[in-house]
């Protein structure tokens, strides 16, 4: 996979704004950019889901929101409530954060139930669920165990990172791909992905979705490169 194939890069990007100081004007700008570049989705905090949905959902762009973000230490009932409310407000996808501490404590059943509770709710409502494992905080053994639990719990994606505790790495995506092969679970790479070359490397490593706040910069680079190849 390379740029010369004129890959529709925008269809792999979740155009993301999860800064704590994001304003309504910032979200409006995010949605306008998503419409301009035809990104797959915007990813916003639950507070902004209804606003974002009203702006772009009818334009073929999905709305993604988060649960248990960014630390994952909320009880399952809180994550469930966050997911349910976001879906009611118009979210098409939920990115939930794994309970990292419970995973490290080898509370595998608790981690499983935490994910399954949200995944079942999302699927009952026709919504995709991605599980953020915060790979930078895990050993390779813990990453493997986390991915296996995510797959067993029926989630749709493993997502590498929140971007608040470290970013995605190619080694992590390759490891996750090996663990998930044959499971039907996809990979979202997120955190620190800022250039077109970054995107291509992560897609080649096995990711099928990219979370980034640098979508506009990436698209401008992509379009410039396509034009130079003509």
N, C-alpha and C positions, 0 to 999 in steps of 0.2 A: 504494500500500500504506500503510495507516494503522491506528492502534489501533482505530478505530471498526469495522473489519472483523473484530475479535476474532481476529486472527491468532494462531496458536499459537506465540508467541515461543519457548517452551521447546524446540521442535523444531529450532530453528536454532542452539542454544547448545551449545558444548563447554565444560562446567564445568571450569575449569582450576586446577590447583595445581602449579606448577613451581618454587616457591621452593626454594633449596638447603637451607633449614632445616626443610622439611616433615617431620613425624613420622607414625608409623603412626596415631596418634589423629587427626591432621589429615586424613589420607586417608580414614579411616573416616567422619569428619564430611562430607567432600566427597561420598562415595558416598551417605550418608544424605540429604544435600540433593538430590543428583541423583535419587534415588528419589522424594523428596517432590514435587519440581517437574517430574519427568518430562523432564529434559534429554535431548538427543540422545545425549550422550556425556560421560564424564569424561576429562580429559587429565592423565596423571601420568607421573612419571619411570619408566624401565624397572624400577627396583628394586621399585616398588609395583604393577606390572601384575598379577601373580598374585593378590595380596591384593584389589585392586580388582575383578578379574574374578570372583573367588569371591563377592564381596559383591553385585554388581549385574548380571552378565551375563545371568542367567536372568530378570531383571526387565525385559528389553527395552531396556536402556541399554548403549550400546557403550563399549568401552574404547579410548582412544587413547593412544599413547606417542610418544616422540621418539627420533631418531637424529641424531648429530652435533650435539647441542644443548649450548650455545646458539650456538657460534661457527662451526660448519660446516667447521672446518679439519682434521677427522679424515680419514685416508685412507679410500678407498672400502671396503676390506675391514673396517674397524672399523664403519662405518655399516651395512654388510651384516650383520655379526655382531649388532649391537645390534637391528636390525630383526628378524632371524630369531629371536633369543632372546625378544624382546617378543611376537612372534606365538605362539611356542611356549607362552609363559606366559599367553596369552589375549587379546592385543591384537587389535582388529578394524581399527585404523587406525594408520598411522605418519606422523608429521610430521617430515620430515627437513630439515636445514638445508643450503642450497646452499653450495658452496665459493665464498665471496664474493671472496676474493683471486684465485682462478683466473679468475673471471668478469672481474674488473677487469684482469687480465693478458691478456684476450682468448683464454684457453685454452678455447675453446668446446667442442672435442671432449672435453677432460678433464671439463668441467662436465657435458656430455651423458652421458658414460659413468658418472660418479659417480651421477647421478640414475637412469639406466636400470638400473644394477646393483641398486639398492634397489627400484625400481618393478617390475622383472621378478620379483624374489623375492616382493614383496608380492602381486602379482597371481597368481602361481603358488599362493599359499597363501590366495587369496580375501580379501585384505586391501586396503583403500584406502590410497593414498599421497598425502600433501600435501607440497608442496615450499615451504619457507620461503625467500623471496628476500631477506629483510632489507632492505626497500625504502628505509628511511631512510639506508642507507649507499650507495645507488646513484644515479647520475644518471638522468634520464628515458631516455636512450639505453640505458643499462645495464639498466634495468627492462624495456624492450621486448625487448632481446636475451635477458634471463633468462627472460621469459615464453615466448618462442618456443622456447627450448631445453627448457623444462619440457614444453611441449606436444609437441615432437618426441620427447622421451624417453618419452612415454606415461604421465605422471603424471595423477592424477585432479583435483588442485587446485593452484592457486598460493595460497600463504598469505603475507600481507603481512610478518609480523614475528614475532620471538621474544618481543617485549616487553622484552628486555634491551638492545637496541640502538636503541630508539626504537619508537614505536607506529604504528598504522595511520592513514592519512589518507584523506579522501574523494577527493582528487585522485588518489592512488595507485590506489584501487579503480576509479575511472572509467577511468584509463589502462590498467590491467590488463584491464578488461572489453573495451575497444576492441581490444586486442591479441589477446585470446582468443576473440573472437566467431567462432563457426563451428567452433571447435576441439573442443568438447565438454568442455573443462577448466573446472572451477568455481573459485570464489574464496572463500577463507576470510580474513576480516578479523580481526586479532588485535593486541592491544597498546593499552592506554589506553581501552578501550571500557567505560564504567562506568555508563551511564545508559540508560534506555529510549529516550530521544531519540537517543542515539548509535546504538543497535541499529537503529532504524528508518531513520536516515540511511544507514547502511552497507548495509542490505538494499535500500533504494531505489537506491543507487549501483551495485548489481550483485553484492554478496556473497550467498552462499547458506548460509554457515556463519559463526558468530561465536565466536571464542575469547575467553573472559573469565574473570577470577577474581571478578567482581562479579555472578555469575548470580543469587544469592539476592536481592540488592538490586534488580536489574533486574526480577525476577519479582514481588517485593512491590510495586514501582511499577506494573507492568503490571496486576496483579490489583486494586490500589486504583483505577486508572484505569477498568478495566472496570466495577467496582462503581459508580463515580460516574456512569457513562454509562447505568446501568439506569433 
